[in-house]
Amino acid sequence: MSRLDRITADASICHGKPVVRGLRYPIQMLLELMASGMSVEEVLEDYPDLERDDLLAALEFAALTAGGQAVGPLGAA
């Protein structure tokens, strides 16, 4: 089950970077938090408007792009 529909890009939000559900949380920031050692639960505690599926969508997006797959088009918020 893909969660990529949670990833959006809009030129008026975070300079068009991919974000979660139109919120101002760039995918890159979320990945950096988890890469620094924060657990999903810790990220969710610090950012209560995020959902577990948002973080899983960020990981799915990263896995696809790291593998060289084009992901898109991303929906607007």
N, CA, C and O atoms as a Tripos MOL2 file, in Angstrom:
@<TRIPOS>MOLECULE
protein
  308   307    77     0     0
PROTEIN
NO_CHARGES

@<TRIPOS>ATOM
      1 N           0.8420   -1.1740    0.0000 N.3       1 MET1
      2 CA          0.0000    0.0000    0.0000 C.3       1 MET1
      3 C           0.8900    1.2410    0.0000 C.2       1 MET1
      4 O           1.6770    1.4410    0.9250 O.2       1 MET1
      5 N           0.7720    2.0370   -0.9890 N.am      2 SER2
      6 CA          1.5590    3.2600   -1.1000 C.3       2 SER2
      7 C           0.9300    4.3790   -0.2830 C.2       2 SER2
      8 O          -0.2920    4.5170   -0.2200 O.2       2 SER2
      9 N           1.7800    5.1640    0.3330 N.am      3 ARG3
     10 CA          1.3410    6.3320    1.0970 C.3       3 ARG3
     11 C           1.7810    7.6260    0.4180 C.2       3 ARG3
     12 O           1.6920    8.7020    1.0100 O.2       3 ARG3
     13 N           2.2520    7.5230   -0.8120 N.am      4 LEU4
     14 CA          2.8130    8.6790   -1.5000 C.3       4 LEU4
     15 C           1.7970    9.7970   -1.7250 C.2       4 LEU4
     16 O           2.1880   10.9360   -1.9810 O.2       4 LEU4
     17 N           0.5050    9.4940   -1.6350 N.am      5 ASP5
     18 CA         -0.4910   10.5500   -1.8020 C.3       5 ASP5
     19 C          -0.4270   11.5680   -0.6730 C.2       5 ASP5
     20 O          -1.0250   12.6390   -0.7760 O.2       5 ASP5
     21 N           0.2810   11.2550    0.3950 N.am      6 ARG6
     22 CA          0.4750   12.1810    1.5040 C.3       6 ARG6
     23 C           1.5650   13.2070    1.2210 C.2       6 ARG6
     24 O           1.6780   14.2070    1.9300 O.2       6 ARG6
     25 N           2.3610   12.9640    0.1980 N.am      7 ILE7
     26 CA          3.4670   13.8520   -0.1400 C.3       7 ILE7
     27 C           2.9820   14.8430   -1.1880 C.2       7 ILE7
     28 O           2.4800   14.4510   -2.2410 O.2       7 ILE7
     29 N           3.1360   16.1240   -0.8920 N.am      8 THR8
     30 CA          2.6990   17.1660   -1.8100 C.3       8 THR8
     31 C           3.8480   18.1330   -2.0810 C.2       8 THR8
     32 O           4.8270   18.1900   -1.3370 O.2       8 THR8
     33 N           3.7040   18.8760   -3.1440 N.am      9 ALA9
     34 CA          4.6610   19.9300   -3.4700 C.3       9 ALA9
     35 C           3.8800   21.1070   -4.0340 C.2       9 ALA9
     36 O           3.0600   20.9480   -4.9390 O.2       9 ALA9
     37 N           4.1410   22.2680   -3.4970 N.am     10 ASP10
     38 CA          3.4470   23.4820   -3.9140 C.3      10 ASP10
     39 C           4.4680   24.6110   -3.8370 C.2      10 ASP10
     40 O           5.1170   24.7930   -2.8060 O.2      10 ASP10
     41 N           4.6110   25.3560   -4.9020 N.am     11 ALA11
     42 CA          5.6110   26.4200   -4.9510 C.3      11 ALA11
     43 C           5.4450   27.4340   -3.8230 C.2      11 ALA11
     44 O           6.4130   28.0980   -3.4530 O.2      11 ALA11
     45 N           4.2460   27.5670   -3.2730 N.am     12 SER12
     46 CA          4.0040   28.5380   -2.2120 C.3      12 SER12
     47 C           4.2650   27.9830   -0.8080 C.2      12 SER12
     48 O           4.1520   28.7080    0.1800 O.2      12 SER12
     49 N           4.6130   26.7020   -0.7270 N.am     13 ILE13
     50 CA          4.8910   26.0770    0.5750 C.3      13 ILE13
     51 C           6.3080   25.5320    0.5550 C.2      13 ILE13
     52 O           6.6370   24.6710   -0.2610 O.2      13 ILE13
     53 N           7.1420   26.0320    1.4460 N.am     14 CYS14
     54 CA          8.5320   25.5650    1.5950 C.3      14 CYS14
     55 C           9.2830   25.5680    0.2650 C.2      14 CYS14
     56 O          10.0470   24.6500   -0.0350 O.2      14 CYS14
     57 N           9.0530   26.6170   -0.5260 N.am     15 HIS15
     58 CA          9.7510   26.7980   -1.8000 C.3      15 HIS15
     59 C           9.5790   25.6230   -2.7600 C.2      15 HIS15
     60 O          10.4590   25.3480   -3.5750 O.2      15 HIS15
     61 N           8.4490   24.9360   -2.6600 N.am     16 GLY16
     62 CA          8.1500   23.8470   -3.5760 C.3      16 GLY16
     63 C           8.7730   22.5120   -3.2140 C.2      16 GLY16
     64 O           8.6530   21.5470   -3.9680 O.2      16 GLY16
     65 N           9.4420   22.4470   -2.0570 N.am     17 LYS17
     66 CA         10.0300   21.1690   -1.6370 C.3      17 LYS17
     67 C           8.9110   20.1990   -1.2740 C.2      17 LYS17
     68 O           7.8390   20.6280   -0.8480 O.2      17 LYS17
     69 N           9.1450   18.9020   -1.4340 N.am     18 PRO18
     70 CA          8.1320   17.9250   -1.0220 C.3      18 PRO18
     71 C           7.8870   18.0040    0.4840 C.2      18 PRO18
     72 O           8.8200   18.0050    1.2870 O.2      18 PRO18
     73 N           6.6150   18.0680    0.8370 N.am     19 VAL19
     74 CA          6.2010   18.1500    2.2380 C.3      19 VAL19
     75 C           5.1040   17.1260    2.4960 C.2      19 VAL19
     76 O           4.6100   16.4800    1.5710 O.2      19 VAL19
     77 N           4.7330   16.9870    3.7500 N.am     20 VAL20
     78 CA          3.6700   16.0570    4.1400 C.3      20 VAL20
     79 C           2.3440   16.7970    4.2010 C.2      20 VAL20
     80 O           2.2010   17.7680    4.9440 O.2      20 VAL20
     81 N           1.3870   16.3430    3.4290 N.am     21 ARG21
     82 CA         -0.0050   16.8150    3.4620 C.3      21 ARG21
     83 C          -0.1490   18.3280    3.4140 C.2      21 ARG21
     84 O          -1.0810   18.8820    3.9970 O.2      21 ARG21
     85 N           0.7580   18.9960    2.7300 N.am     22 GLY22
     86 CA          0.6520   20.4390    2.6180 C.3      22 GLY22
     87 C           1.0790   21.1810    3.8680 C.2      22 GLY22
     88 O           1.0490   22.4110    3.9090 O.2      22 GLY22
     89 N           1.4790   20.4320    4.8910 N.am     23 LEU23
     90 CA          1.9950   21.0600    6.1020 C.3      23 LEU23
     91 C           3.4120   21.5380    5.8230 C.2      23 LEU23
     92 O           4.0130   21.1310    4.8290 O.2      23 LEU23
     93 N           3.9310   22.3570    6.6430 N.am     24 ARG24
     94 CA          5.2730   22.9170    6.4210 C.3      24 ARG24
     95 C           6.3550   22.0400    7.0500 C.2      24 ARG24
     96 O           7.2270   22.5210    7.7730 O.2      24 ARG24
     97 N           6.2760   20.7550    6.7590 N.am     25 TYR25
     98 CA          7.2800   19.7940    7.2080 C.3      25 TYR25
     99 C           7.9210   19.1620    5.9860 C.2      25 TYR25
    100 O           7.3890   18.1960    5.4380 O.2      25 TYR25
    101 N           9.0580   19.6920    5.5520 N.am     26 PRO26
    102 CA          9.7230   19.0950    4.4000 C.3      26 PRO26
    103 C          10.1290   17.6510    4.6710 C.2      26 PRO26
    104 O          10.5430   17.3040    5.7770 O.2      26 PRO26
    105 N          10.0050   16.8270    3.6550 N.am     27 ILE27
    106 CA         10.3910   15.4210    3.7620 C.3      27 ILE27
    107 C          11.8390   15.3190    4.2320 C.2      27 ILE27
    108 O          12.1610   14.4770    5.0710 O.2      27 ILE27
    109 N          12.7060   16.1650    3.7000 N.am     28 GLN28
    110 CA         14.1210   16.1330    4.0770 C.3      28 GLN28
    111 C          14.2870   16.3110    5.5840 C.2      28 GLN28
    112 O          15.0800   15.5940    6.1950 O.2      28 GLN28
    113 N          13.5710   17.2360    6.1910 N.am     29 MET29
    114 CA         13.6780   17.4650    7.6310 C.3      29 MET29
    115 C          13.2500   16.2290    8.4210 C.2      29 MET29
    116 O          13.9050   15.8410    9.3880 O.2      29 MET29
    117 N          12.1480   15.6200    7.9980 N.am     30 LEU30
    118 CA         11.6580   14.4380    8.7030 C.3      30 LEU30
    119 C          12.6600   13.2940    8.6090 C.2      30 LEU30
    120 O          12.8890   12.5780    9.5850 O.2      30 LEU30
    121 N          13.2540   13.1260    7.4340 N.am     31 LEU31
    122 CA         14.2620   12.0800    7.2570 C.3      31 LEU31
    123 C          15.4930   12.3640    8.1110 C.2      31 LEU31
    124 O          16.0710   11.4460    8.6940 O.2      31 LEU31
    125 N          15.8940   13.6230    8.1860 N.am     32 GLU32
    126 CA         17.0500   13.9860    9.0050 C.3      32 GLU32
    127 C          16.7940   13.7040   10.4900 C.2      32 GLU32
    128 O          17.6910   13.2560   11.2040 O.2      32 GLU32
    129 N          15.5780   13.9640   10.9440 N.am     33 LEU33
    130 CA         15.2400   13.6590   12.3360 C.3      33 LEU33
    131 C          15.3810   12.1660   12.6170 C.2      33 LEU33
    132 O          15.9720   11.7630   13.6190 O.2      33 LEU33
    133 N          14.8320   11.3560   11.7210 N.am     34 MET34
    134 CA         14.8980    9.9040   11.9340 C.3      34 MET34
    135 C          16.3240    9.3960   11.7540 C.2      34 MET34
    136 O          16.7440    8.4820   12.4630 O.2      34 MET34
    137 N          17.0710    9.9680   10.8220 N.am     35 ALA35
    138 CA         18.4600    9.5590   10.6160 C.3      35 ALA35
    139 C          19.3350    9.9290   11.8100 C.2      35 ALA35
    140 O          20.3580    9.2900   12.0550 O.2      35 ALA35
    141 N          18.9320   10.9630   12.5530 N.am     36 SER36
    142 CA         19.7060   11.3740   13.7240 C.3      36 SER36
    143 C          19.4750   10.4370   14.9130 C.2      36 SER36
    144 O          20.1590   10.5280   15.9330 O.2      36 SER36
    145 N          18.5080    9.5440   14.7630 N.am     37 GLY37
    146 CA         18.2550    8.5720   15.8190 C.3      37 GLY37
    147 C          16.9080    8.7040   16.4920 C.2      37 GLY37
    148 O          16.5650    7.8930   17.3520 O.2      37 GLY37
    149 N          16.1390    9.7090   16.1180 N.am     38 MET38
    150 CA         14.8070    9.8390   16.7090 C.3      38 MET38
    151 C          13.9160    8.7080   16.2120 C.2      38 MET38
    152 O          13.9410    8.3460   15.0360 O.2      38 MET38
    153 N          13.1460    8.1700   17.1120 N.am     39 SER39
    154 CA         12.1900    7.1380   16.7280 C.3      39 SER39
    155 C          10.9370    7.8090   16.1540 C.2      39 SER39
    156 O          10.7220    9.0090   16.3220 O.2      39 SER39
    157 N          10.1310    7.0140   15.4840 N.am     40 VAL40
    158 CA          8.8590    7.5260   14.9620 C.3      40 VAL40
    159 C           8.0450    8.1180   16.0980 C.2      40 VAL40
    160 O           7.4510    9.1850   15.9440 O.2      40 VAL40
    161 N           8.0100    7.4410   17.2330 N.am     41 GLU41
    162 CA          7.2420    7.9140   18.3810 C.3      41 GLU41
    163 C           7.7580    9.2540   18.8870 C.2      41 GLU41
    164 O           6.9670   10.1220   19.2530 O.2      41 GLU41
    165 N           9.0850    9.4330   18.9120 N.am     42 GLU42
    166 CA          9.6600   10.7030   19.3680 C.3      42 GLU42
    167 C           9.3200   11.8440   18.4150 C.2      42 GLU42
    168 O           9.0110   12.9510   18.8570 O.2      42 GLU42
    169 N           9.3770   11.5830   17.1230 N.am     43 VAL43
    170 CA          9.0240   12.6150   16.1490 C.3      43 VAL43
    171 C           7.5550   12.9910   16.3210 C.2      43 VAL43
    172 O           7.2100   14.1730   16.3050 O.2      43 VAL43
    173 N           6.7010   12.0030   16.4820 N.am     44 LEU44
    174 CA          5.2720   12.2710   16.6480 C.3      44 LEU44
    175 C           4.9950   13.0450   17.9300 C.2      44 LEU44
    176 O           4.0860   13.8750   17.9590 O.2      44 LEU44
    177 N           5.7530   12.7930   18.9810 N.am     45 GLU45
    178 CA          5.5980   13.5550   20.2260 C.3      45 GLU45
    179 C           5.9750   15.0170   20.0180 C.2      45 GLU45
    180 O           5.2940   15.9170   20.5110 O.2      45 GLU45
    181 N           7.0690   15.2500   19.2810 N.am     46 ASP46
    182 CA          7.5410   16.6160   19.0520 C.3      46 ASP46
    183 C           6.6830   17.3760   18.0420 C.2      46 ASP46
    184 O           6.6100   18.6030   18.0920 O.2      46 ASP46
    185 N           6.0410   16.6620   17.1380 N.am     47 TYR47
    186 CA          5.2360   17.2730   16.0720 C.3      47 TYR47
    187 C           3.8560   16.6070   16.0550 C.2      47 TYR47
    188 O           3.5900   15.7560   15.2060 O.2      47 TYR47
    189 N           2.9810   16.9910   16.9890 N.am     48 PRO48
    190 CA          1.7040   16.2800   17.1670 C.3      48 PRO48
    191 C           0.7350   16.3530   15.9900 C.2      48 PRO48
    192 O          -0.2090   15.5650   15.9280 O.2      48 PRO48
    193 N           0.9460   17.2860   15.0520 N.am     49 ASP49
    194 CA          0.0370   17.3170   13.9050 C.3      49 ASP49
    195 C           0.4480   16.3240   12.8200 C.2      49 ASP49
    196 O          -0.2420   16.1910   11.8100 O.2      49 ASP49
    197 N           1.5650   15.6260   13.0220 N.am     50 LEU50
    198 CA          1.9650   14.5570   12.0990 C.3      50 LEU50
    199 C           1.3470   13.2390   12.5290 C.2      50 LEU50
    200 O           1.0020   13.0460   13.6950 O.2      50 LEU50
    201 N           1.2160   12.3430   11.5760 N.am     51 GLU51
    202 CA          0.6960   10.9930   11.8300 C.3      51 GLU51
    203 C           1.7490    9.9750   11.4310 C.2      51 GLU51
    204 O           2.6390   10.2610   10.6300 O.2      51 GLU51
    205 N           1.6370    8.7910   11.9960 N.am     52 ARG52
    206 CA          2.5930    7.7160   11.6930 C.3      52 ARG52
    207 C           2.7080    7.4950   10.1850 C.2      52 ARG52
    208 O           3.8130    7.3330    9.6660 O.2      52 ARG52
    209 N           1.5930    7.4880    9.4900 N.am     53 ASP53
    210 CA          1.6080    7.2740    8.0440 C.3      53 ASP53
    211 C           2.3560    8.3860    7.2990 C.2      53 ASP53
    212 O           2.8790    8.1520    6.2090 O.2      53 ASP53
    213 N           2.4120    9.5790    7.8710 N.am     54 ASP54
    214 CA          3.1900   10.6600    7.2580 C.3      54 ASP54
    215 C           4.6750   10.3040    7.2370 C.2      54 ASP54
    216 O           5.3560   10.5140    6.2330 O.2      54 ASP54
    217 N           5.1670    9.7680    8.3400 N.am     55 LEU55
    218 CA          6.5800    9.3970    8.4200 C.3      55 LEU55
    219 C           6.8750    8.1950    7.5310 C.2      55 LEU55
    220 O           7.9420    8.1180    6.9220 O.2      55 LEU55
    221 N           5.9460    7.2680    7.4560 N.am     56 LEU56
    222 CA          6.1300    6.1280    6.5640 C.3      56 LEU56
    223 C           6.1150    6.5850    5.1060 C.2      56 LEU56
    224 O           6.8330    6.0300    4.2740 O.2      56 LEU56
    225 N           5.3110    7.5800    4.7980 N.am     57 ALA57
    226 CA          5.2960    8.1380    3.4410 C.3      57 ALA57
    227 C           6.6400    8.7880    3.1250 C.2      57 ALA57
    228 O           7.1450    8.6550    2.0100 O.2      57 ALA57
    229 N           7.2210    9.4860    4.0930 N.am     58 ALA58
    230 CA          8.5330   10.1090    3.8930 C.3      58 ALA58
    231 C           9.5930    9.0460    3.6150 C.2      58 ALA58
    232 O          10.4430    9.2260    2.7430 O.2      58 ALA58
    233 N           9.5430    7.9530    4.3460 N.am     59 LEU59
    234 CA         10.4950    6.8620    4.1270 C.3      59 LEU59
    235 C          10.2840    6.2080    2.7710 C.2      59 LEU59
    236 O          11.2510    5.8680    2.0890 O.2      59 LEU59
    237 N           9.0400    6.0310    2.3780 N.am     60 GLU60
    238 CA          8.7480    5.4490    1.0530 C.3      60 GLU60
    239 C           9.2710    6.3650   -0.0520 C.2      60 GLU60
    240 O           9.8800    5.9000   -1.0160 O.2      60 GLU60
    241 N           9.0340    7.6520    0.0930 N.am     61 PHE61
    242 CA          9.5150    8.6310   -0.8770 C.3      61 PHE61
    243 C          11.0400    8.5720   -0.9760 C.2      61 PHE61
    244 O          11.5960    8.5820   -2.0740 O.2      61 PHE61
    245 N          11.7080    8.5110    0.1650 N.am     62 ALA62
    246 CA         13.1750    8.4570    0.1850 C.3      62 ALA62
    247 C          13.6900    7.1760   -0.4620 C.2      62 ALA62
    248 O          14.6720    7.2070   -1.2030 O.2      62 ALA62
    249 N          13.0410    6.0660   -0.1900 N.am     63 ALA63
    250 CA         13.4810    4.7900   -0.7590 C.3      63 ALA63
    251 C          13.3700    4.8140   -2.2800 C.2      63 ALA63
    252 O          14.2660    4.3400   -2.9790 O.2      63 ALA63
    253 N          12.2880    5.3560   -2.7840 N.am     64 LEU64
    254 CA         12.0980    5.4070   -4.2310 C.3      64 LEU64
    255 C          13.0970    6.3480   -4.8920 C.2      64 LEU64
    256 O          13.6920    6.0080   -5.9150 O.2      64 LEU64
    257 N          13.2810    7.5220   -4.3140 N.am     65 THR65
    258 CA         14.1980    8.4780   -4.9300 C.3      65 THR65
    259 C          15.6490    8.0330   -4.7920 C.2      65 THR65
    260 O          16.4530    8.2890   -5.6890 O.2      65 THR65
    261 N          16.0000    7.3770   -3.6990 N.am     66 ALA66
    262 CA         17.3660    6.8630   -3.5330 C.3      66 ALA66
    263 C          17.6560    5.7710   -4.5460 C.2      66 ALA66
    264 O          18.8030    5.5830   -4.9520 O.2      66 ALA66
    265 N          16.6290    5.0560   -4.9530 N.am     67 GLY67
    266 CA         16.7780    4.0070   -5.9490 C.3      67 GLY67
    267 C          16.7460    4.5370   -7.3700 C.2      67 GLY67
    268 O          16.8050    3.7580   -8.3210 O.2      67 GLY67
    269 N          16.6560    5.8280   -7.5280 N.am     68 GLY68
    270 CA         16.6730    6.4320   -8.8420 C.3      68 GLY68
    271 C          15.3340    6.5120   -9.5390 C.2      68 GLY68
    272 O          15.2590    6.8960  -10.7060 O.2      68 GLY68
    273 N          14.2690    6.1500   -8.8290 N.am     69 GLN69
    274 CA         12.9300    6.2110   -9.4360 C.3      69 GLN69
    275 C          12.4060    7.6260   -9.3710 C.2      69 GLN69
    276 O          12.5740    8.3180   -8.3660 O.2      69 GLN69
    277 N          11.7800    8.0480  -10.4310 N.am     70 ALA70
    278 CA         11.1160    9.3520  -10.4160 C.3      70 ALA70
    279 C           9.8170    9.2010   -9.6480 C.2      70 ALA70
    280 O           9.0810    8.2320   -9.8370 O.2      70 ALA70
    281 N           9.5460   10.1430   -8.8000 N.am     71 VAL71
    282 CA          8.3110   10.1360   -8.0250 C.3      71 VAL71
    283 C           7.5230   11.3630   -8.4290 C.2      71 VAL71
    284 O           7.9870   12.4920   -8.2670 O.2      71 VAL71
    285 N           6.3570   11.1460   -8.9430 N.am     72 GLY72
    286 CA          5.5800   12.3090   -9.3190 C.3      72 GLY72
    287 C           4.4750   11.9280  -10.2680 C.2      72 GLY72
    288 O           4.3880   10.7710  -10.6810 O.2      72 GLY72
    289 N           3.6570   12.8380  -10.6130 N.am     73 PRO73
    290 CA          3.6750   14.1900  -10.0720 C.3      73 PRO73
    291 C           3.1400   14.2220   -8.6570 C.2      73 PRO73
    292 O           2.2580   13.4400   -8.3020 O.2      73 PRO73
    293 N           3.6650   15.1130   -7.8580 N.am     74 LEU74
    294 CA          3.2020   15.2660   -6.4860 C.3      74 LEU74
    295 C           2.0060   16.1990   -6.5090 C.2      74 LEU74
    296 O           2.0030   17.2160   -7.2020 O.2      74 LEU74
    297 N           0.9960   15.8350   -5.7420 N.am     75 GLY75
    298 CA         -0.1890   16.6620   -5.6860 C.3      75 GLY75
    299 C           0.0670   17.9760   -4.9510 C.2      75 GLY75
    300 O           0.9650   18.0690   -4.1140 O.2      75 GLY75
    301 N          -0.7120   18.9570   -5.2650 N.am     76 ALA76
    302 CA         -0.6200   20.2370   -4.5540 C.3      76 ALA76
    303 C          -1.4170   20.1230   -3.2640 C.2      76 ALA76
    304 O          -2.3640   19.3440   -3.1610 O.2      76 ALA76
    305 N          -1.0150   20.9060   -2.3020 N.am     77 ALA77
    306 CA         -1.6840   20.8740   -0.9910 C.3      77 ALA77
    307 C          -3.0830   21.4360   -1.0770 C.2      77 ALA77
    308 O          -3.7910   21.4860   -0.0720 O.2      77 ALA77
@<TRIPOS>BOND
     1     1     2 1
     2     2     3 1
     3     3     4 2
     4     3     5 am
     5     5     6 1
     6     6     7 1
     7     7     8 2
     8     7     9 am
     9     9    10 1
    10    10    11 1
    11    11    12 2
    12    11    13 am
    13    13    14 1
    14    14    15 1
    15    15    16 2
    16    15    17 am
    17    17    18 1
    18    18    19 1
    19    19    20 2
    20    19    21 am
    21    21    22 1
    22    22    23 1
    23    23    24 2
    24    23    25 am
    25    25    26 1
    26    26    27 1
    27    27    28 2
    28    27    29 am
    29    29    30 1
    30    30    31 1
    31    31    32 2
    32    31    33 am
    33    33    34 1
    34    34    35 1
    35    35    36 2
    36    35    37 am
    37    37    38 1
    38    38    39 1
    39    39    40 2
    40    39    41 am
    41    41    42 1
    42    42    43 1
    43    43    44 2
    44    43    45 am
    45    45    46 1
    46    46    47 1
    47    47    48 2
    48    47    49 am
    49    49    50 1
    50    50    51 1
    51    51    52 2
    52    51    53 am
    53    53    54 1
    54    54    55 1
    55    55    56 2
    56    55    57 am
    57    57    58 1
    58    58    59 1
    59    59    60 2
    60    59    61 am
    61    61    62 1
    62    62    63 1
    63    63    64 2
    64    63    65 am
    65    65    66 1
    66    66    67 1
    67    67    68 2
    68    67    69 am
    69    69    70 1
    70    70    71 1
    71    71    72 2
    72    71    73 am
    73    73    74 1
    74    74    75 1
    75    75    76 2
    76    75    77 am
    77    77    78 1
    78    78    79 1
    79    79    80 2
    80    79    81 am
    81    81    82 1
    82    82    83 1
    83    83    84 2
    84    83    85 am
    85    85    86 1
    86    86    87 1
    87    87    88 2
    88    87    89 am
    89    89    90 1
    90    90    91 1
    91    91    92 2
    92    91    93 am
    93    93    94 1
    94    94    95 1
    95    95    96 2
    96    95    97 am
    97    97    98 1
    98    98    99 1
    99    99   100 2
   100    99   101 am
   101   101   102 1
   102   102   103 1
   103   103   104 2
   104   103   105 am
   105   105   106 1
   106   106   107 1
   107   107   108 2
   108   107   109 am
   109   109   110 1
   110   110   111 1
   111   111   112 2
   112   111   113 am
   113   113   114 1
   114   114   115 1
   115   115   116 2
   116   115   117 am
   117   117   118 1
   118   118   119 1
   119   119   120 2
   120   119   121 am
   121   121   122 1
   122   122   123 1
   123   123   124 2
   124   123   125 am
   125   125   126 1
   126   126   127 1
   127   127   128 2
   128   127   129 am
   129   129   130 1
   130   130   131 1
   131   131   132 2
   132   131   133 am
   133   133   134 1
   134   134   135 1
   135   135   136 2
   136   135   137 am
   137   137   138 1
   138   138   139 1
   139   139   140 2
   140   139   141 am
   141   141   142 1
   142   142   143 1
   143   143   144 2
   144   143   145 am
   145   145   146 1
   146   146   147 1
   147   147   148 2
   148   147   149 am
   149   149   150 1
   150   150   151 1
   151   151   152 2
   152   151   153 am
   153   153   154 1
   154   154   155 1
   155   155   156 2
   156   155   157 am
   157   157   158 1
   158   158   159 1
   159   159   160 2
   160   159   161 am
   161   161   162 1
   162   162   163 1
   163   163   164 2
   164   163   165 am
   165   165   166 1
   166   166   167 1
   167   167   168 2
   168   167   169 am
   169   169   170 1
   170   170   171 1
   171   171   172 2
   172   171   173 am
   173   173   174 1
   174   174   175 1
   175   175   176 2
   176   175   177 am
   177   177   178 1
   178   178   179 1
   179   179   180 2
   180   179   181 am
   181   181   182 1
   182   182   183 1
   183   183   184 2
   184   183   185 am
   185   185   186 1
   186   186   187 1
   187   187   188 2
   188   187   189 am
   189   189   190 1
   190   190   191 1
   191   191   192 2
   192   191   193 am
   193   193   194 1
   194   194   195 1
   195   195   196 2
   196   195   197 am
   197   197   198 1
   198   198   199 1
   199   199   200 2
   200   199   201 am
   201   201   202 1
   202   202   203 1
   203   203   204 2
   204   203   205 am
   205   205   206 1
   206   206   207 1
   207   207   208 2
   208   207   209 am
   209   209   210 1
   210   210   211 1
   211   211   212 2
   212   211   213 am
   213   213   214 1
   214   214   215 1
   215   215   216 2
   216   215   217 am
   217   217   218 1
   218   218   219 1
   219   219   220 2
   220   219   221 am
   221   221   222 1
   222   222   223 1
   223   223   224 2
   224   223   225 am
   225   225   226 1
   226   226   227 1
   227   227   228 2
   228   227   229 am
   229   229   230 1
   230   230   231 1
   231   231   232 2
   232   231   233 am
   233   233   234 1
   234   234   235 1
   235   235   236 2
   236   235   237 am
   237   237   238 1
   238   238   239 1
   239   239   240 2
   240   239   241 am
   241   241   242 1
   242   242   243 1
   243   243   244 2
   244   243   245 am
   245   245   246 1
   246   246   247 1
   247   247   248 2
   248   247   249 am
   249   249   250 1
   250   250   251 1
   251   251   252 2
   252   251   253 am
   253   253   254 1
   254   254   255 1
   255   255   256 2
   256   255   257 am
   257   257   258 1
   258   258   259 1
   259   259   260 2
   260   259   261 am
   261   261   262 1
   262   262   263 1
   263   263   264 2
   264   263   265 am
   265   265   266 1
   266   266   267 1
   267   267   268 2
   268   267   269 am
   269   269   270 1
   270   270   271 1
   271   271   272 2
   272   271   273 am
   273   273   274 1
   274   274   275 1
   275   275   276 2
   276   275   277 am
   277   277   278 1
   278   278   279 1
   279   279   280 2
   280   279   281 am
   281   281   282 1
   282   282   283 1
   283   283   284 2
   284   283   285 am
   285   285   286 1
   286   286   287 1
   287   287   288 2
   288   287   289 am
   289   289   290 1
   290   290   291 1
   291   291   292 2
   292   291   293 am
   293   293   294 1
   294   294   295 1
   295   295   296 2
   296   295   297 am
   297   297   298 1
   298   298   299 1
   299   299   300 2
   300   299   301 am
   301   301   302 1
   302   302   303 1
   303   303   304 2
   304   303   305 am
   305   305   306 1
   306   306   307 1
   307   307   308 2
@<TRIPOS>SUBSTRUCTURE
     1 MET1         2 RESIDUE 1 A MET
     2 SER2         6 RESIDUE 1 A SER
     3 ARG3        10 RESIDUE 1 A ARG
     4 LEU4        14 RESIDUE 1 A LEU
     5 ASP5        18 RESIDUE 1 A ASP
     6 ARG6        22 RESIDUE 1 A ARG
     7 ILE7        26 RESIDUE 1 A ILE
     8 THR8        30 RESIDUE 1 A THR
     9 ALA9        34 RESIDUE 1 A ALA
    10 ASP10       38 RESIDUE 1 A ASP
    11 ALA11       42 RESIDUE 1 A ALA
    12 SER12       46 RESIDUE 1 A SER
    13 ILE13       50 RESIDUE 1 A ILE
    14 CYS14       54 RESIDUE 1 A CYS
    15 HIS15       58 RESIDUE 1 A HIS
    16 GLY16       62 RESIDUE 1 A GLY
    17 LYS17       66 RESIDUE 1 A LYS
    18 PRO18       70 RESIDUE 1 A PRO
    19 VAL19       74 RESIDUE 1 A VAL
    20 VAL20       78 RESIDUE 1 A VAL
    21 ARG21       82 RESIDUE 1 A ARG
    22 GLY22       86 RESIDUE 1 A GLY
    23 LEU23       90 RESIDUE 1 A LEU
    24 ARG24       94 RESIDUE 1 A ARG
    25 TYR25       98 RESIDUE 1 A TYR
    26 PRO26      102 RESIDUE 1 A PRO
    27 ILE27      106 RESIDUE 1 A ILE
    28 GLN28      110 RESIDUE 1 A GLN
    29 MET29      114 RESIDUE 1 A MET
    30 LEU30      118 RESIDUE 1 A LEU
    31 LEU31      122 RESIDUE 1 A LEU
    32 GLU32      126 RESIDUE 1 A GLU
    33 LEU33      130 RESIDUE 1 A LEU
    34 MET34      134 RESIDUE 1 A MET
    35 ALA35      138 RESIDUE 1 A ALA
    36 SER36      142 RESIDUE 1 A SER
    37 GLY37      146 RESIDUE 1 A GLY
    38 MET38      150 RESIDUE 1 A MET
    39 SER39      154 RESIDUE 1 A SER
    40 VAL40      158 RESIDUE 1 A VAL
    41 GLU41      162 RESIDUE 1 A GLU
    42 GLU42      166 RESIDUE 1 A GLU
    43 VAL43      170 RESIDUE 1 A VAL
    44 LEU44      174 RESIDUE 1 A LEU
    45 GLU45      178 RESIDUE 1 A GLU
    46 ASP46      182 RESIDUE 1 A ASP
    47 TYR47      186 RESIDUE 1 A TYR
    48 PRO48      190 RESIDUE 1 A PRO
    49 ASP49      194 RESIDUE 1 A ASP
    50 LEU50      198 RESIDUE 1 A LEU
    51 GLU51      202 RESIDUE 1 A GLU
    52 ARG52      206 RESIDUE 1 A ARG
    53 ASP53      210 RESIDUE 1 A ASP
    54 ASP54      214 RESIDUE 1 A ASP
    55 LEU55      218 RESIDUE 1 A LEU
    56 LEU56      222 RESIDUE 1 A LEU
    57 ALA57      226 RESIDUE 1 A ALA
    58 ALA58      230 RESIDUE 1 A ALA
    59 LEU59      234 RESIDUE 1 A LEU
    60 GLU60      238 RESIDUE 1 A GLU
    61 PHE61      242 RESIDUE 1 A PHE
    62 ALA62      246 RESIDUE 1 A ALA
    63 ALA63      250 RESIDUE 1 A ALA
    64 LEU64      254 RESIDUE 1 A LEU
    65 THR65      258 RESIDUE 1 A THR
    66 ALA66      262 RESIDUE 1 A ALA
    67 GLY67      266 RESIDUE 1 A GLY
    68 GLY68      270 RESIDUE 1 A GLY
    69 GLN69      274 RESIDUE 1 A GLN
    70 ALA70      278 RESIDUE 1 A ALA
    71 VAL71      282 RESIDUE 1 A VAL
    72 GLY72      286 RESIDUE 1 A GLY
    73 PRO73      290 RESIDUE 1 A PRO
    74 LEU74      294 RESIDUE 1 A LEU
    75 GLY75      298 RESIDUE 1 A GLY
    76 ALA76      302 RESIDUE 1 A ALA
    77 ALA77      306 RESIDUE 1 A ALA
